[in-house]
Amino acid sequence: MSDSPPREPRASVILYARIDHAGRSVEVRVRNLSATGACIENPGELNQGDQVAVTMGTLLELPAEVMWTSTTLAGLHFVEGAIDLAEARKHRDRGVTGPRPSAGWINNMQHAYRRRDG
């Protein structure tokens, strides 16, 4: 028997997050997510015990601790408690600056049913 508390339910996801660590920002894929932690693809520079900041969905710079690592994955624990999973799953623009168009024809310029090829 283990004395550790029961784990939060995890959901398999494919999300993107930004990890800030040691003065560097890296985009990573989130493989599974719970209210208290996440499994991410390890960019190769994370070690157990590292402190990182996670930006995912509309959640900005969540403090997290790296609990375990392998050559391809890392497990994170959100140190300030449970997060809002719905906010974590919301779309986040990666690397786009400035306001996005919200009205007019340019907003739908790349829409598959509006584009004309010829």
Secondary structure, DSSP 8 states (H G I E B T S, - for coil): ---S------EEEEEEEEEEETTEEEEEEEEEE-SSEEEEE--S---TT-EEEEEETTEEEEEEEEEEE-SSEEEEEETT----HHHHHS---SS--S----SSGGGGTT-TTT----
